[in-house]
Amino acid sequence: MLPKLIEFGDFFLPTYGLLVALGFLAGLWVAGHLAQRDKLDPKAVTDLGIYLALAGLVGAKLMMILYDLPFYLSHPGDLFSMATLQAGGVFHGGLIAALLVAVWYVRKKNLPFLRVADCFAPGVALGHGIGRLGCFAAGCCWGAKCDLPWAVTFTNPDAHQMVGVPLGIALHPSQIYEAVAEFLIFGLLWTRATRQHAKGEIFALYLILYPLARFGIEFVRNHEQALTLGLSLAQWVALVLVALGAWLFMRVRRAAVL
């Protein structure tokens, strides 16, 4: 679509990078706003957001490498190639890494983990949705072949060169599917977060809703990795996260009633 927003000679501003940055800032604003509303330290929450962004980038890259481990084992030099550095990575890997860093940080700062997680969940959904629009602009994370009226066809040679998206083939706009799902999840979580709720309920809902959306969207995404029992690795991770979210939701709701 539009992988390069502005180009001057060899320099260009990637649309994906710009939208990811905007998504991060939007998500951070949401988290800070909810933290202030919940009488938490906004600075501590904002600092945590920066740590989570760094952890998410590293975790997403590591999960991407694990997904394509046979390729990287046979082509170790590509670990540090521009294609690997520019790739967005795998969101689940970023989410897991961010959760681990969040646990460490809140313990160090003596913050209430579930209340902090509730502040971040809507912002993560909003930021991720904006980032998926960047994926669509860049052409990465493309969908499977599609003959529906809303299929998209990538024609920009830069997109093919940068991320490998096939050109001239009608595909599912899987990036748009996920962006729309994330914006809907954000709306639901934001509405719930600004009302009375059990501590951890918003975070638990996110752990249920996003993986469920991703599980379904995976059926119309292009897969270069082998499936396991008919499911992609992302779908298996999604099932684990849904189970974790359901367990947490029931636990916090039960605690709130007691």
C-alpha positions in Angstrom: 0.0 0.0 0.0 2.2 2.8 1.3 5.3 1.4 3.0 7.2 4.7 2.6 5.4 7.8 3.8 8.1 10.3 2.9 11.2 9.6 0.8 14.3 11.7 0.1 17.0 9.8 -1.8 18.0 6.8 0.3 16.2 8.2 3.4 12.5 7.4 3.9 10.0 7.6 6.8 8.3 4.2 7.1 4.6 4.4 7.5 4.7 1.4 9.7 7.2 2.9 12.1 5.2 6.2 12.3 1.9 4.5 13.1 3.6 2.2 15.7 5.0 5.3 17.4 1.6 7.0 17.3 0.0 3.8 18.7 2.5 3.7 21.5 1.9 7.4 22.4 -1.9 6.9 22.3 -1.7 3.8 24.4 0.6 5.5 26.9 -1.8 8.5 27.2 -4.7 6.1 27.9 -2.7 4.3 30.6 -1.6 7.6 32.2 -5.2 8.9 32.2 -6.6 5.8 33.8 -3.8 5.7 36.3 -4.5 9.3 37.4 -8.2 8.5 37.6 -7.4 5.5 39.8 -5.1 7.6 42.0 -1.9 5.8 40.9 1.4 7.5 40.3 1.2 8.7 36.7 5.0 9.0 36.4 5.6 5.4 37.6 2.9 4.2 35.2 4.4 6.2 32.3 7.9 4.9 33.1 6.5 1.4 33.1 5.0 2.0 29.7 8.4 2.8 28.3 9.9 -0.4 29.8 7.0 -2.4 28.4 7.5 -0.9 24.9 11.2 -2.0 24.9 10.3 -5.4 26.3 7.6 -5.8 23.7 9.9 -5.0 20.8 12.5 -7.5 22.1 10.0 -10.2 22.9 8.2 -9.8 19.5 11.5 -10.2 17.7 12.5 -13.3 19.7 9.2 -14.9 19.1 9.5 -14.2 15.4 12.9 -15.8 15.4 11.5 -18.9 17.2 8.7 -19.1 14.6 11.3 -19.2 11.8 14.1 -21.0 13.8 14.9 -23.5 11.0 15.5 -20.6 8.6 17.7 -18.6 11.0 19.7 -21.7 12.0 20.5 -22.2 8.3 20.9 -18.5 7.7 22.4 -17.1 10.9 23.6 -13.9 9.2 20.0 -12.9 8.7 19.6 -12.5 12.4 21.1 -9.0 12.0 19.8 -8.2 8.5 17.7 -5.1 7.8 14.7 -7.3 7.0 14.8 -8.8 10.5 15.4 -5.5 12.2 12.6 -3.8 10.3 10.1 -6.7 10.8 7.4 -6.0 13.4 7.8 -9.4 15.1 5.1 -11.5 16.7 2.8 -9.7 19.0 2.3 -12.6 21.4 6.0 -12.7 22.1 5.9 -9.0 22.9 2.9 -9.4 25.2 4.6 -12.2 27.2 7.8 -10.3 27.5 5.9 -7.2 28.6 4.0 -9.1 31.2 7.3 -10.5 32.7 8.8 -7.0 32.8 5.5 -5.6 34.3 5.7 -8.2 37.2 9.3 -7.2 37.9 8.6 -3.5 37.8 5.5 -3.4 40.0 7.2 -5.5 42.6 10.3 -3.2 42.5 8.1 0.0 42.8 5.6 -1.7 45.2 2.6 -1.0 42.8 -0.6 -3.0 42.8 -0.2 -5.2 39.8 -3.8 -5.8 38.9 -4.8 -2.1 39.1 -1.8 -1.1 37.0 -2.6 -3.9 34.5 -6.2 -2.6 34.3 -4.8 0.9 33.4 -2.7 -0.5 30.6 -5.1 -3.0 29.0 -7.3 -0.5 27.0 -4.2 1.4 25.9 -2.5 -1.8 24.6 -5.6 -2.6 22.6 -5.8 1.0 21.1 -2.0 1.1 20.4 -2.0 -2.3 18.8 -4.9 -1.5 16.6 -3.1 1.6 15.3 0.0 -0.5 14.8 -2.0 -2.9 12.7 -2.9 -0.1 10.4 0.9 0.3 10.0 1.1 -3.4 9.1 -1.5 -2.8 6.4 0.4 0.2 5.0 3.7 -1.8 5.0 2.1 -5.0 3.6 3.4 -7.3 6.4 1.2 -9.9 8.2 -0.7 -10.3 5.0 -3.8 -12.6 4.7 -4.5 -15.7 2.7 -5.8 -15.7 -0.8 -9.4 -14.3 -0.9 -12.1 -14.0 -3.5 -14.5 -11.8 -1.4 -15.5 -8.3 -2.5 -13.3 -6.7 0.1 -10.1 -8.5 -0.8 -7.1 -6.3 -1.2 -4.3 -6.5 -3.8 -0.9 -5.2 -3.0 0.9 -3.6 -6.0 3.7 -1.5 -4.5 7.2 -3.0 -5.3 8.6 -1.4 -2.2 6.2 -3.4 0.0 7.3 -6.7 -1.7 10.9 -5.8 -1.3 10.7 -4.8 2.3 8.4 -7.4 3.8 7.8 -10.0 1.0 4.1 -9.5 0.5 3.0 -11.1 -2.8 1.9 -8.6 -5.5 -1.1 -8.8 -7.8 -2.9 -11.4 -5.7 -6.2 -10.8 -4.0 -5.7 -11.3 -0.2 -7.7 -11.1 3.0 -7.1 -7.8 4.6 -6.2 -9.6 7.8 -4.4 -6.5 9.2 -7.7 -4.5 8.9 -9.6 -7.4 10.5 -7.3 -7.2 13.5 -7.3 -3.4 13.7 -11.1 -3.3 13.8 -11.2 -6.1 16.4 -8.6 -4.1 18.6 -10.6 -0.9 18.3 -13.8 -2.7 19.4 -11.9 -4.3 22.3 -10.5 -0.9 23.3 -14.0 0.6 23.3 -15.4 -2.2 25.5 -12.4 -2.1 27.9 -12.4 1.8 28.1 -16.1 1.8 28.9 -15.7 -0.9 31.6 -12.5 0.8 33.0 -14.3 4.1 33.5 -17.0 2.4 35.6 -16.8 0.5 38.9 -15.1 -2.9 38.3 -13.2 -5.6 40.2 -9.4 -5.1 40.4 -7.9 -7.1 37.5 -11.2 -7.4 35.6 -10.2 -5.2 32.7 -6.8 -7.0 32.3 -8.6 -10.4 32.4 -11.0 -9.3 29.7 -8.2 -8.2 27.5 -6.5 -11.6 27.9 -9.7 -13.2 26.8 -10.9 -10.9 24.0 -7.7 -10.2 22.1 -6.5 -13.9 21.9 -10.0 -14.9 20.8 -10.0 -12.3 18.0 -6.5 -13.4 17.0 -7.4 -17.1 17.1 -10.2 -16.4 14.5 -8.1 -14.1 12.3 -5.3 -16.7 12.1 -7.6 -18.8 9.9 -7.4 -16.2 7.2 -3.7 -15.2 7.6 -0.9 -16.4 5.4 1.2 -19.1 7.2 4.7 -19.9 6.2 5.3 -22.1 9.3 3.9 -25.6 9.6 0.6 -26.0 11.5 0.3 -28.3 14.5 -3.0 -30.3 14.7 -4.4 -27.8 12.2 -3.6 -24.7 14.3 -0.8 -22.2 14.1 1.6 -21.5 17.0 -0.1 -18.2 17.5 -3.5 -20.0 17.9 -2.0 -22.3 20.5 -0.6 -19.4 22.4 -4.0 -17.7 22.1 -5.7 -20.6 23.7 -3.3 -20.5 26.7 -3.9 -16.8 27.1 -7.7 -17.2 26.9 -7.5 -19.9 29.6 -5.3 -17.6 31.8 -7.7 -14.7 31.3 -10.8 -16.8 32.1 -9.2 -18.1 35.3 -8.2 -14.5 36.3 -11.6 -13.1 35.5 -13.4 -15.7 37.6 -10.9 -15.2 40.5 -11.2 -11.4 40.6 -15.0 -11.4 40.2 -15.3 -14.0 43.0 -13.0 -11.9 45.2 -15.0 -8.8 44.5 -18.2 -10.6 45.6 -16.6 -11.8 48.8 
